[in-house]
Structure formats: C-alpha cells, structure tokens
Amino acid sequence: MTQVIPGENEGIESALRRFKREVSKAEIFPDMRKHRHFETPIEKRKRKALARHKQRRKRSRF
C-alpha cells in the first residue's frame, strides 16, 4: 500500500503530487482497472493474445 506522510511545512498540493507519483510507480491504477469488473475467459484470452501480438511487434522492430 502506498503511503505519503506530509512534512511539517509541506503543502497539500505537493504531498498529493508525491502521492500520485508513488501510486504510478507502484502500478496500482492498471491493477485497479484490471480488477474493476469481472473478465470472462474469452475476454481474458483476447487481452492476452493482443499483449503477445504487441510484444512480438515490439521485438521485431529492432
């Protein structure tokens, strides 16, 4: 779990910015989006096939 403790003279805006940065580093949002709703087995297969296709295309460019 990501946690940010604001400093004594730190404003709420900078603490919020720091929190957002920590959340993006921890990759919480993609995980949250993935678990937002139930994914059927067909949707899961499609998503994984698309990811494999993107990975192959990425490798073949170099």
Buried (B, 14 or more C-beta within 10 A) or exposed (E): EEEBEEEEEEEEEEBEEBBEEEBEEEEEEEEEEEEEEEEEEEEEEEEEEEEEEEEEEEEEEE
